[in-house]
Amino acid sequence: MDQLYDFQVDQDDAGRRVDSLLADLLPDCSRSFLQKLIEKGAVTVNGAEKKE
């Protein structure tokens, strides 16, 4: 997956786990795959790496 995605979420999703939110937004990607991307620092939230 060498694509760049930019999502804006609304206040209703505040406090939600990033992997869960991404799984809903990217249904073709498994949650475990998304978790690995997060662990590698490939996911940013407000410009900062998300590693948890």
TIVO-2410 file (N, C-alpha, C; in nm, 3 decimals):
# residues 52
REC num residu      c1      c2      c3 atome chaine
REC   1      M   0.085  -0.117   0.000     N      A
REC   1      M   0.000   0.000   0.000    CA      A
REC   1      M   0.089   0.123   0.000     C      A
REC   2      D   0.115   0.177  -0.115     N      A
REC   2      D   0.199   0.295  -0.129    CA      A
REC   2      D   0.116   0.418  -0.160     C      A
REC   3      Q   0.002   0.426  -0.100     N      A
REC   3      Q  -0.086   0.538  -0.125    CA      A
REC   3      Q  -0.092   0.628  -0.002     C      A
REC   4      L  -0.119   0.754  -0.027     N      A
REC   4      L  -0.135   0.850   0.082    CA      A
REC   4      L  -0.283   0.884   0.094     C      A
REC   5      Y  -0.335   0.870   0.212     N      A
REC   5      Y  -0.474   0.903   0.239    CA      A
REC   5      Y  -0.478   1.018   0.339     C      A
REC   6      D  -0.575   1.104   0.324     N      A
REC   6      D  -0.595   1.215   0.416    CA      A
REC   6      D  -0.741   1.215   0.455     C      A
REC   7      F  -0.768   1.187   0.582     N      A
REC   7      F  -0.905   1.182   0.631    CA      A
REC   7      F  -0.928   1.292   0.731     C      A
REC   8      Q  -1.045   1.348   0.728     N      A
REC   8      Q  -1.089   1.440   0.831    CA      A
REC   8      Q  -1.209   1.377   0.897     C      A
REC   9      V  -1.203   1.364   1.026     N      A
REC   9      V  -1.313   1.302   1.099    CA      A
REC   9      V  -1.383   1.408   1.183     C      A
REC  10      D  -1.508   1.382   1.212     N      A
REC  10      D  -1.582   1.480   1.289    CA      A
REC  10      D  -1.576   1.448   1.439     C      A
REC  11      Q  -1.635   1.535   1.515     N      A
REC  11      Q  -1.629   1.526   1.661    CA      A
REC  11      Q  -1.688   1.396   1.714     C      A
REC  12      D  -1.778   1.336   1.641     N      A
REC  12      D  -1.840   1.210   1.685    CA      A
REC  12      D  -1.737   1.098   1.698     C      A
REC  13      D  -1.626   1.108   1.626     N      A
REC  13      D  -1.523   1.004   1.631    CA      A
REC  13      D  -1.410   1.036   1.729     C      A
REC  14      A  -1.419   1.147   1.799     N      A
REC  14      A  -1.317   1.183   1.897    CA      A
REC  14      A  -1.309   1.075   2.005     C      A
REC  15      G  -1.188   1.037   2.040     N      A
REC  15      G  -1.168   0.935   2.142    CA      A
REC  15      G  -1.174   0.792   2.091     C      A
REC  16      R  -1.203   0.776   1.966     N      A
REC  16      R  -1.209   0.643   1.905    CA      A
REC  16      R  -1.070   0.593   1.873     C      A
REC  17      R  -1.048   0.463   1.882     N      A
REC  17      R  -0.918   0.406   1.848    CA      A
REC  17      R  -0.890   0.428   1.700     C      A
REC  18      V  -0.767   0.465   1.670     N      A
REC  18      V  -0.729   0.497   1.532    CA      A
REC  18      V  -0.742   0.374   1.442     C      A
REC  19      D  -0.699   0.257   1.489     N      A
REC  19      D  -0.709   0.137   1.405    CA      A
REC  19      D  -0.854   0.103   1.373     C      A
REC  20      S  -0.942   0.122   1.468     N      A
REC  20      S  -1.084   0.094   1.446    CA      A
REC  20      S  -1.143   0.194   1.346     C      A
REC  21      L  -1.109   0.318   1.360     N      A
REC  21      L  -1.158   0.421   1.268    CA      A
REC  21      L  -1.107   0.395   1.126     C      A
REC  22      L  -0.977   0.364   1.115     N      A
REC  22      L  -0.921   0.336   0.983    CA      A
REC  22      L  -0.981   0.211   0.921     C      A
REC  23      A  -1.012   0.112   1.002     N      A
REC  23      A  -1.074  -0.010   0.950    CA      A
REC  23      A  -1.210   0.022   0.888     C      A
REC  24      D  -1.282   0.115   0.947     N      A
REC  24      D  -1.411   0.155   0.889    CA      A
REC  24      D  -1.391   0.235   0.761     C      A
REC  25      L  -1.287   0.320   0.758     N      A
REC  25      L  -1.263   0.404   0.642    CA      A
REC  25      L  -1.197   0.330   0.526     C      A
REC  26      L  -1.122   0.224   0.558     N      A
REC  26      L  -1.050   0.144   0.457    CA      A
REC  26      L  -1.091  -0.003   0.470     C      A
REC  27      P  -1.211  -0.037   0.428     N      A
REC  27      P  -1.263  -0.172   0.450    CA      A
REC  27      P  -1.183  -0.283   0.379     C      A
REC  28      D  -1.102  -0.250   0.281     N      A
REC  28      D  -1.021  -0.352   0.213    CA      A
REC  28      D  -0.895  -0.387   0.290     C      A
REC  29      C  -0.864  -0.314   0.396     N      A
REC  29      C  -0.745  -0.339   0.478    CA      A
REC  29      C  -0.787  -0.405   0.609     C      A
REC  30      S  -0.713  -0.507   0.648     N      A
REC  30      S  -0.745  -0.572   0.775    CA      A
REC  30      S  -0.702  -0.483   0.891     C      A
REC  31      R  -0.765  -0.501   1.003     N      A
REC  31      R  -0.730  -0.422   1.122    CA      A
REC  31      R  -0.588  -0.451   1.167     C      A
REC  32      S  -0.545  -0.576   1.156     N      A
REC  32      S  -0.408  -0.610   1.197    CA      A
REC  32      S  -0.306  -0.542   1.105     C      A
REC  33      F  -0.337  -0.533   0.976     N      A
REC  33      F  -0.249  -0.462   0.883    CA      A
REC  33      F  -0.240  -0.315   0.921     C      A
REC  34      L  -0.353  -0.256   0.953     N      A
REC  34      L  -0.355  -0.115   0.992    CA      A
REC  34      L  -0.279  -0.094   1.123     C      A
REC  35      Q  -0.290  -0.187   1.215     N      A
REC  35      Q  -0.216  -0.179   1.342    CA      A
REC  35      Q  -0.066  -0.182   1.315     C      A
REC  36      K  -0.022  -0.264   1.222     N      A
REC  36      K   0.120  -0.270   1.188    CA      A
REC  36      K   0.168  -0.138   1.127     C      A
REC  37      L   0.085  -0.077   1.042     N      A
REC  37      L   0.121   0.054   0.986    CA      A
REC  37      L   0.134   0.158   1.097     C      A
REC  38      I   0.044   0.153   1.193     N      A
REC  38      I   0.050   0.246   1.306    CA      A
REC  38      I   0.179   0.225   1.384     C      A
REC  39      E   0.213   0.100   1.413     N      A
REC  39      E   0.334   0.068   1.488    CA      A
REC  39      E   0.460   0.112   1.415     C      A
REC  40      K   0.459   0.107   1.282     N      A
REC  40      K   0.575   0.149   1.202    CA      A
REC  40      K   0.586   0.301   1.191     C      A
REC  41      G   0.486   0.372   1.238     N      A
REC  41      G   0.487   0.518   1.228    CA      A
REC  41      G   0.437   0.569   1.095     C      A
REC  42      A   0.366   0.484   1.020     N      A
REC  42      A   0.317   0.522   0.888    CA      A
REC  42      A   0.183   0.596   0.894     C      A
REC  43      V   0.130   0.612   1.015     N      A
REC  43      V   0.002   0.682   1.033    CA      A
REC  43      V   0.029   0.806   1.117     C      A
REC  44      T  -0.021   0.918   1.071     N      A
REC  44      T  -0.008   1.041   1.149    CA      A
REC  44      T  -0.145   1.094   1.186     C      A
REC  45      V  -0.148   1.160   1.301     N      A
REC  45      V  -0.270   1.226   1.348    CA      A
REC  45      V  -0.232   1.369   1.378     C      A
REC  46      N  -0.293   1.461   1.308     N      A
REC  46      N  -0.259   1.604   1.321    CA      A
REC  46      N  -0.111   1.629   1.297     C      A
REC  47      G  -0.054   1.553   1.202     N      A
REC  47      G   0.086   1.573   1.161    CA      A
REC  47      G   0.187   1.498   1.247     C      A
REC  48      A   0.145   1.433   1.354     N      A
REC  48      A   0.238   1.361   1.442    CA      A
REC  48      A   0.216   1.211   1.424     C      A
REC  49      E   0.328   1.134   1.430     N      A
REC  49      E   0.318   0.990   1.419    CA      A
REC  49      E   0.232   0.934   1.532     C      A
REC  50      K   0.154   0.836   1.497     N      A
REC  50      K   0.071   0.767   1.596    CA      A
REC  50      K   0.129   0.628   1.610     C      A
REC  51      K   0.179   0.591   1.728     N      A
REC  51      K   0.246   0.462   1.744    CA      A
REC  51      K   0.180   0.375   1.849     C      A
REC  52      E   0.056   0.395   1.878     N      A
REC  52      E  -0.012   0.310   1.975    CA      A
REC  52      E  -0.144   0.263   1.925     C      A
***
